[in-house]
Amino acid sequence: MTLKKRSFSLSRHRTSVALEAEFWAVLEADAAAAGKTLTALVGEVDAARELRPLASALRLHALAVAGRR
C-alpha cells in the first residue's frame, strides 16, 4: 500500500500527514458533504484528537464516516 502525503497549516504551523489514498478519498468526500475544505476538516480532527497522533485520528474519523454510510 502506498501512502499519500499531504501538508497543512494548522494552528499557525505546517504539518504533513501520510495516509492511504482510500482514507484521503473518504476525508475529502466528508469535507465536501459538510461544505468544508479538507484543511478545515483536518483542523477540526486535530483540535479534538487529544494525545492520539494526527494520522491515527484521521483514519479513525474516516472509519466513523464510512460506518455512517
PDB file of N, CA, C and O in Angstrom:
ATOM      1  N   MET A   1       0.832  -1.175   0.000  1.00  0.00           N
ATOM      2  CA  MET A   1       0.000   0.000   0.000  1.00  0.00           C
ATOM      3  C   MET A   1       0.884   1.248   0.000  1.00  0.00           C
ATOM      4  O   MET A   1       1.867   1.330   0.736  1.00  0.00           O
ATOM      5  N   THR A   2       0.523   2.188  -0.816  1.00  0.00           N
ATOM      6  CA  THR A   2       1.290   3.415  -0.914  1.00  0.00           C
ATOM      7  C   THR A   2       0.629   4.519  -0.100  1.00  0.00           C
ATOM      8  O   THR A   2      -0.585   4.711  -0.160  1.00  0.00           O
ATOM      9  N   LEU A   3       1.432   5.229   0.650  1.00  0.00           N
ATOM     10  CA  LEU A   3       0.920   6.352   1.423  1.00  0.00           C
ATOM     11  C   LEU A   3       1.004   7.617   0.581  1.00  0.00           C
ATOM     12  O   LEU A   3       1.953   7.818  -0.177  1.00  0.00           O
ATOM     13  N   LYS A   4       0.001   8.455   0.728  1.00  0.00           N
ATOM     14  CA  LYS A   4      -0.047   9.741   0.036  1.00  0.00           C
ATOM     15  C   LYS A   4       0.125  10.821   1.093  1.00  0.00           C
ATOM     16  O   LYS A   4      -0.644  10.884   2.053  1.00  0.00           O
ATOM     17  N   LYS A   5       1.124  11.664   0.921  1.00  0.00           N
ATOM     18  CA  LYS A   5       1.430  12.686   1.914  1.00  0.00           C
ATOM     19  C   LYS A   5       0.777  14.009   1.516  1.00  0.00           C
ATOM     20  O   LYS A   5       0.820  14.415   0.355  1.00  0.00           O
ATOM     21  N   ARG A   6       0.174  14.668   2.501  1.00  0.00           N
ATOM     22  CA  ARG A   6      -0.420  15.992   2.316  1.00  0.00           C
ATOM     23  C   ARG A   6       0.108  16.909   3.404  1.00  0.00           C
ATOM     24  O   ARG A   6       0.376  16.468   4.522  1.00  0.00           O
ATOM     25  N   SER A   7       0.256  18.181   3.076  1.00  0.00           N
ATOM     26  CA  SER A   7       0.731  19.173   4.036  1.00  0.00           C
ATOM     27  C   SER A   7      -0.370  20.180   4.328  1.00  0.00           C
ATOM     28  O   SER A   7      -1.130  20.563   3.439  1.00  0.00           O
ATOM     29  N   PHE A   8      -0.443  20.599   5.571  1.00  0.00           N
ATOM     30  CA  PHE A   8      -1.469  21.534   6.029  1.00  0.00           C
ATOM     31  C   PHE A   8      -0.855  22.566   6.966  1.00  0.00           C
ATOM     32  O   PHE A   8       0.173  22.319   7.597  1.00  0.00           O
ATOM     33  N   SER A   9      -1.496  23.715   7.044  1.00  0.00           N
ATOM     34  CA  SER A   9      -1.165  24.710   8.064  1.00  0.00           C
ATOM     35  C   SER A   9      -2.258  24.619   9.120  1.00  0.00           C
ATOM     36  O   SER A   9      -3.415  24.949   8.861  1.00  0.00           O
ATOM     37  N   LEU A  10      -1.880  24.168  10.307  1.00  0.00           N
ATOM     38  CA  LEU A  10      -2.828  24.004  11.406  1.00  0.00           C
ATOM     39  C   LEU A  10      -2.328  24.795  12.596  1.00  0.00           C
ATOM     40  O   LEU A  10      -1.188  24.619  13.026  1.00  0.00           O
ATOM     41  N   SER A  11      -3.152  25.647  13.121  1.00  0.00           N
ATOM     42  CA  SER A  11      -2.779  26.462  14.281  1.00  0.00           C
ATOM     43  C   SER A  11      -1.446  27.156  14.065  1.00  0.00           C
ATOM     44  O   SER A  11      -0.583  27.167  14.943  1.00  0.00           O
ATOM     45  N   ARG A  12      -1.295  27.726  12.900  1.00  0.00           N
ATOM     46  CA  ARG A  12      -0.116  28.512  12.526  1.00  0.00           C
ATOM     47  C   ARG A  12       1.184  27.721  12.420  1.00  0.00           C
ATOM     48  O   ARG A  12       2.269  28.297  12.492  1.00  0.00           O
ATOM     49  N   HIS A  13       1.079  26.410  12.250  1.00  0.00           N
ATOM     50  CA  HIS A  13       2.288  25.634  11.976  1.00  0.00           C
ATOM     51  C   HIS A  13       2.006  24.643  10.852  1.00  0.00           C
ATOM     52  O   HIS A  13       0.877  24.183  10.682  1.00  0.00           O
ATOM     53  N   ARG A  14       3.032  24.327  10.100  1.00  0.00           N
ATOM     54  CA  ARG A  14       2.908  23.381   8.993  1.00  0.00           C
ATOM     55  C   ARG A  14       3.096  21.965   9.525  1.00  0.00           C
ATOM     56  O   ARG A  14       3.938  21.703  10.384  1.00  0.00           O
ATOM     57  N   THR A  15       2.290  21.073   8.988  1.00  0.00           N
ATOM     58  CA  THR A  15       2.425  19.671   9.345  1.00  0.00           C
ATOM     59  C   THR A  15       2.111  18.836   8.118  1.00  0.00           C
ATOM     60  O   THR A  15       1.353  19.263   7.247  1.00  0.00           O
ATOM     61  N   SER A  16       2.679  17.676   8.049  1.00  0.00           N
ATOM     62  CA  SER A  16       2.421  16.746   6.953  1.00  0.00           C
ATOM     63  C   SER A  16       1.838  15.467   7.519  1.00  0.00           C
ATOM     64  O   SER A  16       2.209  15.014   8.601  1.00  0.00           O
ATOM     65  N   VAL A  17       0.921  14.901   6.763  1.00  0.00           N
ATOM     66  CA  VAL A  17       0.267  13.658   7.174  1.00  0.00           C
ATOM     67  C   VAL A  17       0.314  12.694   6.001  1.00  0.00           C
ATOM     68  O   VAL A  17       0.005  13.071   4.871  1.00  0.00           O
ATOM     69  N   ALA A  18       0.693  11.473   6.261  1.00  0.00           N
ATOM     70  CA  ALA A  18       0.721  10.430   5.234  1.00  0.00           C
ATOM     71  C   ALA A  18      -0.358   9.396   5.550  1.00  0.00           C
ATOM     72  O   ALA A  18      -0.346   8.772   6.611  1.00  0.00           O
ATOM     73  N   LEU A  19      -1.288   9.226   4.614  1.00  0.00           N
ATOM     74  CA  LEU A  19      -2.359   8.242   4.739  1.00  0.00           C
ATOM     75  C   LEU A  19      -2.527   7.506   3.410  1.00  0.00           C
ATOM     76  O   LEU A  19      -2.078   7.978   2.366  1.00  0.00           O
ATOM     77  N   GLU A  20      -3.165   6.372   3.463  1.00  0.00           N
ATOM     78  CA  GLU A  20      -3.506   5.650   2.258  1.00  0.00           C
ATOM     79  C   GLU A  20      -4.533   6.457   1.456  1.00  0.00           C
ATOM     80  O   GLU A  20      -5.341   7.187   2.029  1.00  0.00           O
ATOM     81  N   ALA A  21      -4.493   6.320   0.134  1.00  0.00           N
ATOM     82  CA  ALA A  21      -5.385   7.083  -0.750  1.00  0.00           C
ATOM     83  C   ALA A  21      -6.859   6.861  -0.407  1.00  0.00           C
ATOM     84  O   ALA A  21      -7.672   7.777  -0.535  1.00  0.00           O
ATOM     85  N   GLU A  22      -7.199   5.668   0.021  1.00  0.00           N
ATOM     86  CA  GLU A  22      -8.598   5.371   0.354  1.00  0.00           C
ATOM     87  C   GLU A  22      -9.090   6.225   1.522  1.00  0.00           C
ATOM     88  O   GLU A  22     -10.240   6.665   1.528  1.00  0.00           O
ATOM     89  N   PHE A  23      -8.225   6.458   2.508  1.00  0.00           N
ATOM     90  CA  PHE A  23      -8.605   7.312   3.632  1.00  0.00           C
ATOM     91  C   PHE A  23      -8.765   8.756   3.173  1.00  0.00           C
ATOM     92  O   PHE A  23      -9.715   9.430   3.573  1.00  0.00           O
ATOM     93  N   TRP A  24      -7.839   9.242   2.333  1.00  0.00           N
ATOM     94  CA  TRP A  24      -7.971  10.612   1.820  1.00  0.00           C
ATOM     95  C   TRP A  24      -9.274  10.778   1.046  1.00  0.00           C
ATOM     96  O   TRP A  24      -9.920  11.822   1.146  1.00  0.00           O
ATOM     97  N   ALA A  25      -9.668   9.768   0.279  1.00  0.00           N
ATOM     98  CA  ALA A  25     -10.910   9.856  -0.505  1.00  0.00           C
ATOM     99  C   ALA A  25     -12.125  10.022   0.406  1.00  0.00           C
ATOM    100  O   ALA A  25     -13.010  10.830   0.125  1.00  0.00           O
ATOM    101  N   VAL A  26     -12.165   9.263   1.488  1.00  0.00           N
ATOM    102  CA  VAL A  26     -13.285   9.375   2.437  1.00  0.00           C
ATOM    103  C   VAL A  26     -13.273  10.743   3.112  1.00  0.00           C
ATOM    104  O   VAL A  26     -14.323  11.369   3.260  1.00  0.00           O
ATOM    105  N   LEU A  27     -12.111  11.207   3.516  1.00  0.00           N
ATOM    106  CA  LEU A  27     -12.000  12.504   4.180  1.00  0.00           C
ATOM    107  C   LEU A  27     -12.390  13.644   3.243  1.00  0.00           C
ATOM    108  O   LEU A  27     -13.081  14.576   3.653  1.00  0.00           O
ATOM    109  N   GLU A  28     -11.950  13.574   1.985  1.00  0.00           N
ATOM    110  CA  GLU A  28     -12.326  14.601   1.012  1.00  0.00           C
ATOM    111  C   GLU A  28     -13.832  14.624   0.783  1.00  0.00           C
ATOM    112  O   GLU A  28     -14.433  15.697   0.724  1.00  0.00           O
ATOM    113  N   ALA A  29     -14.446  13.449   0.652  1.00  0.00           N
ATOM    114  CA  ALA A  29     -15.894  13.372   0.448  1.00  0.00           C
ATOM    115  C   ALA A  29     -16.643  13.903   1.662  1.00  0.00           C
ATOM    116  O   ALA A  29     -17.654  14.590   1.515  1.00  0.00           O
ATOM    117  N   ASP A  30     -16.163  13.596   2.844  1.00  0.00           N
ATOM    118  CA  ASP A  30     -16.805  14.086   4.071  1.00  0.00           C
ATOM    119  C   ASP A  30     -16.715  15.601   4.150  1.00  0.00           C
ATOM    120  O   ASP A  30     -17.694  16.264   4.493  1.00  0.00           O
ATOM    121  N   ALA A  31     -15.555  16.150   3.838  1.00  0.00           N
ATOM    122  CA  ALA A  31     -15.390  17.605   3.855  1.00  0.00           C
ATOM    123  C   ALA A  31     -16.326  18.260   2.846  1.00  0.00           C
ATOM    124  O   ALA A  31     -16.986  19.250   3.162  1.00  0.00           O
ATOM    125  N   ALA A  32     -16.386  17.714   1.639  1.00  0.00           N
ATOM    126  CA  ALA A  32     -17.256  18.274   0.603  1.00  0.00           C
ATOM    127  C   ALA A  32     -18.728  18.201   1.011  1.00  0.00           C
ATOM    128  O   ALA A  32     -19.484  19.149   0.797  1.00  0.00           O
ATOM    129  N   ALA A  33     -19.127  17.080   1.594  1.00  0.00           N
ATOM    130  CA  ALA A  33     -20.525  16.916   2.025  1.00  0.00           C
ATOM    131  C   ALA A  33     -20.896  17.919   3.114  1.00  0.00           C
ATOM    132  O   ALA A  33     -22.047  18.343   3.212  1.00  0.00           O
ATOM    133  N   ALA A  34     -19.918  18.290   3.925  1.00  0.00           N
ATOM    134  CA  ALA A  34     -20.154  19.245   5.012  1.00  0.00           C
ATOM    135  C   ALA A  34     -19.928  20.689   4.564  1.00  0.00           C
ATOM    136  O   ALA A  34     -20.100  21.618   5.353  1.00  0.00           O
ATOM    137  N   GLY A  35     -19.546  20.879   3.305  1.00  0.00           N
ATOM    138  CA  GLY A  35     -19.295  22.219   2.797  1.00  0.00           C
ATOM    139  C   GLY A  35     -18.034  22.851   3.368  1.00  0.00           C
ATOM    140  O   GLY A  35     -17.952  24.068   3.530  1.00  0.00           O
ATOM    141  N   LYS A  36     -17.049  22.005   3.673  1.00  0.00           N
ATOM    142  CA  LYS A  36     -15.797  22.472   4.264  1.00  0.00           C
ATOM    143  C   LYS A  36     -14.637  22.139   3.340  1.00  0.00           C
ATOM    144  O   LYS A  36     -14.754  21.296   2.450  1.00  0.00           O
ATOM    145  N   THR A  37     -13.537  22.799   3.560  1.00  0.00           N
ATOM    146  CA  THR A  37     -12.314  22.400   2.878  1.00  0.00           C
ATOM    147  C   THR A  37     -11.713  21.211   3.623  1.00  0.00           C
ATOM    148  O   THR A  37     -12.032  20.961   4.785  1.00  0.00           O
ATOM    149  N   LEU A  38     -10.847  20.492   2.939  1.00  0.00           N
ATOM    150  CA  LEU A  38     -10.141  19.391   3.599  1.00  0.00           C
ATOM    151  C   LEU A  38      -9.302  19.927   4.750  1.00  0.00           C
ATOM    152  O   LEU A  38      -9.209  19.293   5.801  1.00  0.00           O
ATOM    153  N   THR A  39      -8.698  21.082   4.559  1.00  0.00           N
ATOM    154  CA  THR A  39      -7.891  21.699   5.624  1.00  0.00           C
ATOM    155  C   THR A  39      -8.741  21.987   6.856  1.00  0.00           C
ATOM    156  O   THR A  39      -8.297  21.756   7.980  1.00  0.00           O
ATOM    157  N   ALA A  40      -9.959  22.489   6.655  1.00  0.00           N
ATOM    158  CA  ALA A  40     -10.844  22.768   7.792  1.00  0.00           C
ATOM    159  C   ALA A  40     -11.202  21.482   8.529  1.00  0.00           C
ATOM    160  O   ALA A  40     -11.206  21.450   9.760  1.00  0.00           O
ATOM    161  N   LEU A  41     -11.502  20.430   7.788  1.00  0.00           N
ATOM    162  CA  LEU A  41     -11.838  19.149   8.420  1.00  0.00           C
ATOM    163  C   LEU A  41     -10.646  18.604   9.195  1.00  0.00           C
ATOM    164  O   LEU A  41     -10.796  18.154  10.331  1.00  0.00           O
ATOM    165  N   VAL A  42      -9.475  18.641   8.594  1.00  0.00           N
ATOM    166  CA  VAL A  42      -8.269  18.162   9.277  1.00  0.00           C
ATOM    167  C   VAL A  42      -8.017  18.992  10.537  1.00  0.00           C
ATOM    168  O   VAL A  42      -7.607  18.450  11.563  1.00  0.00           O
ATOM    169  N   GLY A  43      -8.258  20.288  10.465  1.00  0.00           N
ATOM    170  CA  GLY A  43      -8.104  21.156  11.632  1.00  0.00           C
ATOM    171  C   GLY A  43      -9.047  20.774  12.759  1.00  0.00           C
ATOM    172  O   GLY A  43      -8.657  20.789  13.927  1.00  0.00           O
ATOM    173  N   GLU A  44     -10.284  20.432  12.421  1.00  0.00           N
ATOM    174  CA  GLU A  44     -11.250  20.007  13.441  1.00  0.00           C
ATOM    175  C   GLU A  44     -10.819  18.698  14.101  1.00  0.00           C
ATOM    176  O   GLU A  44     -10.888  18.551  15.322  1.00  0.00           O
ATOM    177  N   VAL A  45     -10.376  17.757  13.279  1.00  0.00           N
ATOM    178  CA  VAL A  45      -9.905  16.477  13.827  1.00  0.00           C
ATOM    179  C   VAL A  45      -8.674  16.717  14.696  1.00  0.00           C
ATOM    180  O   VAL A  45      -8.539  16.120  15.764  1.00  0.00           O
ATOM    181  N   ASP A  46      -7.786  17.581  14.243  1.00  0.00           N
ATOM    182  CA  ASP A  46      -6.579  17.906  15.006  1.00  0.00           C
ATOM    183  C   ASP A  46      -6.935  18.487  16.369  1.00  0.00           C
ATOM    184  O   ASP A  46      -6.331  18.120  17.378  1.00  0.00           O
ATOM    185  N   ALA A  47      -7.902  19.382  16.404  1.00  0.00           N
ATOM    186  CA  ALA A  47      -8.284  20.035  17.660  1.00  0.00           C
ATOM    187  C   ALA A  47      -8.911  19.062  18.654  1.00  0.00           C
ATOM    188  O   ALA A  47      -8.836  19.275  19.864  1.00  0.00           O
ATOM    189  N   ALA A  48      -9.529  17.992  18.148  1.00  0.00           N
ATOM    190  CA  ALA A  48     -10.243  17.056  19.019  1.00  0.00           C
ATOM    191  C   ALA A  48      -9.459  15.782  19.340  1.00  0.00           C
ATOM    192  O   ALA A  48      -9.965  14.927  20.066  1.00  0.00           O
ATOM    193  N   ARG A  49      -8.264  15.635  18.830  1.00  0.00           N
ATOM    194  CA  ARG A  49      -7.570  14.339  18.892  1.00  0.00           C
ATOM    195  C   ARG A  49      -6.894  14.016  20.210  1.00  0.00           C
ATOM    196  O   ARG A  49      -6.491  12.869  20.407  1.00  0.00           O
ATOM    197  N   GLU A  50      -6.751  14.949  21.109  1.00  0.00           N
ATOM    198  CA  GLU A  50      -6.071  14.744  22.383  1.00  0.00           C
ATOM    199  C   GLU A  50      -4.645  14.248  22.163  1.00  0.00           C
ATOM    200  O   GLU A  50      -3.875  14.932  21.489  1.00  0.00           O
ATOM    201  N   LEU A  51      -4.262  13.102  22.696  1.00  0.00           N
ATOM    202  CA  LEU A  51      -2.882  12.625  22.593  1.00  0.00           C
ATOM    203  C   LEU A  51      -2.628  11.705  21.399  1.00  0.00           C
ATOM    204  O   LEU A  51      -1.490  11.308  21.147  1.00  0.00           O
ATOM    205  N   ARG A  52      -3.666  11.378  20.685  1.00  0.00           N
ATOM    206  CA  ARG A  52      -3.553  10.462  19.543  1.00  0.00           C
ATOM    207  C   ARG A  52      -2.804  11.156  18.395  1.00  0.00           C
ATOM    208  O   ARG A  52      -3.031  12.341  18.155  1.00  0.00           O
ATOM    209  N   PRO A  53      -1.930  10.456  17.692  1.00  0.00           N
ATOM    210  CA  PRO A  53      -1.277  11.056  16.522  1.00  0.00           C
ATOM    211  C   PRO A  53      -2.318  11.491  15.476  1.00  0.00           C
ATOM    212  O   PRO A  53      -3.361  10.853  15.331  1.00  0.00           O
ATOM    213  N   LEU A  54      -2.031  12.561  14.764  1.00  0.00           N
ATOM    214  CA  LEU A  54      -2.993  13.093  13.796  1.00  0.00           C
ATOM    215  C   LEU A  54      -3.357  12.064  12.735  1.00  0.00           C
ATOM    216  O   LEU A  54      -4.532  11.937  12.390  1.00  0.00           O
ATOM    217  N   ALA A  55      -2.396  11.338  12.216  1.00  0.00           N
ATOM    218  CA  ALA A  55      -2.705  10.329  11.189  1.00  0.00           C
ATOM    219  C   ALA A  55      -3.686   9.286  11.727  1.00  0.00           C
ATOM    220  O   ALA A  55      -4.613   8.888  11.022  1.00  0.00           O
ATOM    221  N   SER A  56      -3.492   8.852  12.940  1.00  0.00           N
ATOM    222  CA  SER A  56      -4.410   7.878  13.547  1.00  0.00           C
ATOM    223  C   SER A  56      -5.796   8.479  13.733  1.00  0.00           C
ATOM    224  O   SER A  56      -6.801   7.825  13.452  1.00  0.00           O
ATOM    225  N   ALA A  57      -5.855   9.711  14.201  1.00  0.00           N
ATOM    226  CA  ALA A  57      -7.145  10.376  14.401  1.00  0.00           C
ATOM    227  C   ALA A  57      -7.890  10.532  13.075  1.00  0.00           C
ATOM    228  O   ALA A  57      -9.109  10.370  13.025  1.00  0.00           O
ATOM    229  N   LEU A  58      -7.165  10.842  12.008  1.00  0.00           N
ATOM    230  CA  LEU A  58      -7.809  10.974  10.700  1.00  0.00           C
ATOM    231  C   LEU A  58      -8.311   9.632  10.181  1.00  0.00           C
ATOM    232  O   LEU A  58      -9.387   9.559   9.587  1.00  0.00           O
ATOM    233  N   ARG A  59      -7.546   8.578  10.401  1.00  0.00           N
ATOM    234  CA  ARG A  59      -8.017   7.249   9.996  1.00  0.00           C
ATOM    235  C   ARG A  59      -9.279   6.861  10.757  1.00  0.00           C
ATOM    236  O   ARG A  59     -10.227   6.342  10.167  1.00  0.00           O
ATOM    237  N   LEU A  60      -9.296   7.111  12.056  1.00  0.00           N
ATOM    238  CA  LEU A  60     -10.489   6.788  12.852  1.00  0.00           C
ATOM    239  C   LEU A  60     -11.688   7.622  12.420  1.00  0.00           C
ATOM    240  O   LEU A  60     -12.813   7.122  12.381  1.00  0.00           O
ATOM    241  N   HIS A  61     -11.456   8.879  12.099  1.00  0.00           N
ATOM    242  CA  HIS A  61     -12.544   9.736  11.612  1.00  0.00           C
ATOM    243  C   HIS A  61     -13.099   9.169  10.297  1.00  0.00           C
ATOM    244  O   HIS A  61     -14.314   9.080  10.121  1.00  0.00           O
ATOM    245  N   ALA A  62     -12.216   8.793   9.390  1.00  0.00           N
ATOM    246  CA  ALA A  62     -12.648   8.229   8.105  1.00  0.00           C
ATOM    247  C   ALA A  62     -13.432   6.932   8.304  1.00  0.00           C
ATOM    248  O   ALA A  62     -14.427   6.698   7.618  1.00  0.00           O
ATOM    249  N   LEU A  63     -12.995   6.099   9.225  1.00  0.00           N
ATOM    250  CA  LEU A  63     -13.729   4.857   9.510  1.00  0.00           C
ATOM    251  C   LEU A  63     -15.107   5.144  10.074  1.00  0.00           C
ATOM    252  O   LEU A  63     -16.076   4.467   9.730  1.00  0.00           O
ATOM    253  N   ALA A  64     -15.201   6.148  10.943  1.00  0.00           N
ATOM    254  CA  ALA A  64     -16.505   6.527  11.514  1.00  0.00           C
ATOM    255  C   ALA A  64     -17.430   7.046  10.427  1.00  0.00           C
ATOM    256  O   ALA A  64     -18.618   6.723  10.417  1.00  0.00           O
ATOM    257  N   VAL A  65     -16.896   7.850   9.509  1.00  0.00           N
ATOM    258  CA  VAL A  65     -17.706   8.380   8.401  1.00  0.00           C
ATOM    259  C   VAL A  65     -18.171   7.231   7.519  1.00  0.00           C
ATOM    260  O   VAL A  65     -19.344   7.172   7.149  1.00  0.00           O
ATOM    261  N   ALA A  66     -17.272   6.321   7.179  1.00  0.00           N
ATOM    262  CA  ALA A  66     -17.619   5.193   6.329  1.00  0.00           C
ATOM    263  C   ALA A  66     -18.674   4.310   6.994  1.00  0.00           C
ATOM    264  O   ALA A  66     -19.526   3.740   6.313  1.00  0.00           O
ATOM    265  N   GLY A  67     -18.620   4.197   8.312  1.00  0.00           N
ATOM    266  CA  GLY A  67     -19.599   3.394   9.043  1.00  0.00           C
ATOM    267  C   GLY A  67     -20.991   4.018   9.051  1.00  0.00           C
ATOM    268  O   GLY A  67     -21.987   3.315   9.218  1.00  0.00           O
ATOM    269  N   ARG A  68     -21.060   5.335   8.870  1.00  0.00           N
ATOM    270  CA  ARG A  68     -22.366   6.016   8.837  1.00  0.00           C
ATOM    271  C   ARG A  68     -23.044   5.921   7.477  1.00  0.00           C
ATOM    272  O   ARG A  68     -24.237   6.197   7.352  1.00  0.00           O
ATOM    273  N   ARG A  69     -22.281   5.531   6.458  1.00  0.00           N
ATOM    274  CA  ARG A  69     -22.836   5.456   5.091  1.00  0.00           C
ATOM    275  C   ARG A  69     -23.615   4.196   4.873  1.00  0.00           C
ATOM    276  O   ARG A  69     -24.145   3.978   3.783  1.00  0.00           O
TER     277      ARG A  69
END
